[in-house]
Amino acid sequence: MKRLKTVLEDPKIEKVAQNAKFDLLVLGELGIAVAPVTFDTMLASYCVAPNSRAHGLDALALRHLKLAMAPTITELIGTGKKQITMTRRPSSG
């Protein structure tokens, strides 16, 4: 965490984020003052397409890169009685 904090707080290293406001709040609670965040992909998406309702990373990756994001943790390991641990998840090859 110490090394991560050093990098995130280094003003010479520009940071790019998706929904930076959330990340900055969470990291701030951990005592990490991230700076500088020079680009936020979610804000950029909103500026380009303000009428769109899809500004999340999954939607942006699919729209602009034609890449589907990895499944969610729930899709990977299930829920409830059928939930498995990550160590029991079959490998994808």
C-alpha positions, -999 to +999 in steps of 0.1 A: +000+000+000+029+023+007+043+019-028+009+025-043+004+056-022+037+070-034+028+066-070-008+079-066+004+110-047+033+117-071+024+150-089+048+141-117+027+110-127-005+118-144-035+096-136-064+086-158-095+072-141-130+059-148-154+077-124-125+094-106-148+111-080-156+077-065-120+065-065-108+097-050-133+095-022-124+058-014-087+064-015-091+096+005-107+075+033-075+055+032-053+086+036-043+087-001-045+121-018-043+112-055-029+139-078-031+148-105-061+131-122-058+145-157-085+126-175-118+108-164-132+085-191-167+086-176-168+125-177-154+124-213-181+099-223-207+122-209-193+152-227-193+133-260-227+117-256-248+135-228-280+118-239-266+083-235-273+064-203-243+041-208-211+057-195-198+027-175-165+010-183-183-021-197-203+000-221-173+022-232-151-008-238-177-025-259-186+007-278-152+020-285-129-010-284-154-038-294-142-056-262-165-073-237-154-069-201-146-099-180-176-114-162-186-100-128-175-118-096-211-131-093-209-145-128-176-161-120-183-178-087-221-177-083-242-168-053-258-184-023-255-222-018-241-226-053-213-201-048-178-215-051-144-201-040-121-185-066-097-214-060-124-239-072-133-219-104-123-239-135-096-222-155-105-208-189-076-222-207 
